[in-house]
Structures are given as C-alpha cells and as structure tokens.
Amino acid sequence: GVGVTYNLTPIAFKTSHSLARQFLNEYCLRMLNNPGRGAVHLAQTSYDLCYQPYILPPQWCVCSPRDLDSKHIWSNAIVLHLGHADVLPTWKRKKLIKMIISFTKKIIKKIGY
C-alpha cells in the first residue's frame, strides 16, 4: 500500500496545474474502465504518477459514528455526513458529554477540590 487512504469528500484541484489535470484524467479513466472503490483508484493513480495532490485531514468528514470514536475527529469535525441518520445524534451526545466533563473539571479546579 501507499500508507494513506483518501477521503473523497470533495475532490478539488487547480485545473491549470498540468500534473493535477493528468492525475484527474488518469483517475477518471480507471473508474470508467474498472469501476470500484474510489479510494483504491485514487491511491493507485497517486502511486503510479508519483504525485499526491492532497490529503484531507481525518476530521474533514464524519461519515459514521465509528469515526466519532477517534479522539481527534469528533470534537473538530468540519463536515458531518447527515446522510447517515445516526451521525448527528451520536455527535451531539459525545459533544455534550465532553462539555459536561470540561465544566466539571473547571468547577473542581475553582473550588480547589
């Protein structure tokens, strides 16, 4: 493997950048000729062209409640994928728990307990 995976939400690049354009064209050809997992074709195209156009941060899109179990994602989510009905309620619950813990710690520190 290439050691990373790609979050495909969304794909953006500078259209006048020749290598980025070549990358996108190659990726699209792979998807047309052999439809499959977008992340796999993206990683293969990146490897074959020796070009890595971007990597979005892990918290870019919370697509599943499983994503919320990661320490660095749930509190810094940029996008919540609301197409999955359980993402928003889980995020709200975890955010509320985090806020209660933070508030409790502040109170304990303030009273010197």
C-alpha positions as CSV (number, residue, x, y, z in Angstrom):
1,G,0.0,0.0,0.0
2,V,0.9,3.6,-0.1
3,G,0.4,4.2,3.6
4,V,-2.5,6.5,3.5
5,T,-6.1,6.5,2.4
6,Y,-8.1,9.3,0.8
7,N,-11.2,10.9,2.0
8,L,-13.1,11.6,-1.2
9,T,-15.4,14.4,0.1
10,P,-14.9,16.5,-2.0
11,I,-12.2,16.4,-4.7
12,A,-10.7,19.8,-5.7
13,F,-7.7,20.8,-7.6
14,K,-6.3,23.7,-9.7
15,T,-7.4,23.0,-13.3
16,S,-4.4,24.7,-14.8
17,H,-1.9,22.5,-12.9
18,S,-0.7,20.0,-15.6
19,L,0.1,17.2,-13.2
20,A,-3.1,17.6,-11.3
21,R,-5.0,17.5,-14.6
22,Q,-3.1,14.4,-15.6
23,F,-3.9,12.9,-12.2
24,L,-7.6,13.5,-12.5
25,N,-7.8,12.2,-16.1
26,E,-6.0,9.0,-15.1
27,Y,-8.2,8.6,-12.1
28,C,-11.4,9.0,-14.2
29,L,-10.1,6.5,-16.8
30,R,-9.5,4.0,-14.1
31,M,-13.0,4.5,-12.7
32,L,-14.6,4.2,-16.2
33,N,-12.6,1.1,-17.2
34,N,-12.8,-0.7,-13.9
35,P,-15.5,0.8,-11.6
36,G,-14.8,0.2,-7.9
37,R,-13.7,1.8,-4.7
38,G,-12.7,5.4,-5.4
39,A,-10.1,5.5,-2.7
40,V,-8.3,2.5,-4.2
41,H,-8.1,4.0,-7.6
42,L,-7.0,7.3,-6.1
43,A,-4.2,5.7,-4.2
44,Q,-3.1,3.6,-7.3
45,T,-3.2,6.7,-9.5
46,S,-1.1,8.6,-7.0
47,Y,1.4,5.8,-6.7
48,D,1.7,5.3,-10.5
49,L,2.1,9.0,-11.2
50,C,4.3,9.7,-8.2
51,Y,2.0,12.6,-7.4
52,Q,0.0,13.2,-4.3
53,P,-2.4,16.0,-4.9
54,Y,-3.9,16.4,-1.4
55,I,-4.9,14.6,1.7
56,L,-7.8,16.0,3.7
57,P,-7.5,15.9,7.4
58,P,-9.1,12.9,9.2
59,Q,-11.8,15.2,10.7
60,W,-12.8,16.5,7.3
61,C,-16.0,14.4,7.1
62,V,-17.5,12.3,9.9
63,C,-19.3,9.7,7.8
64,S,-20.0,7.1,10.5
65,P,-20.4,7.0,14.3
66,R,-17.3,4.8,14.3
67,D,-15.4,8.0,13.1
68,L,-16.5,9.7,16.2
69,D,-14.7,7.2,18.4
70,S,-11.4,8.7,17.3
71,K,-10.1,11.4,19.8
72,H,-9.1,13.9,17.1
73,I,-12.2,13.7,15.0
74,W,-15.4,14.1,17.0
75,S,-14.6,17.5,18.5
76,N,-13.0,19.0,15.4
77,A,-15.4,17.8,12.7
78,I,-15.6,20.0,9.7
79,V,-18.4,18.2,8.0
80,L,-21.0,15.8,9.4
81,H,-22.4,13.3,6.9
82,L,-26.1,13.7,7.6
83,G,-27.0,11.0,5.0
84,H,-26.3,8.6,7.8
85,A,-29.1,9.1,10.3
86,D,-27.0,8.1,13.4
87,V,-24.1,10.5,12.9
88,L,-25.7,13.7,14.2
89,P,-27.3,12.3,17.3
90,T,-24.1,10.5,18.2
91,W,-22.0,13.6,17.6
92,K,-24.4,15.7,19.8
93,R,-24.3,13.2,22.6
94,K,-20.5,13.0,22.6
95,K,-20.1,16.7,22.4
96,L,-22.5,17.1,25.4
97,I,-20.5,14.6,27.4
98,K,-17.2,16.4,26.6
99,M,-18.8,19.7,27.6
100,I,-20.0,18.3,30.9
101,I,-16.6,16.8,31.7
102,S,-14.8,20.1,30.9
103,F,-17.3,22.1,33.0
104,T,-16.9,19.7,35.9
105,K,-13.1,19.9,35.8
106,K,-13.3,23.7,35.8
107,I,-15.6,23.7,38.9
108,I,-13.4,21.2,40.7
109,K,-10.3,23.3,40.0
110,K,-12.1,26.5,41.0
111,I,-13.2,25.2,44.4
112,G,-9.8,23.6,44.9
113,Y,-11.0,20.1,45.5
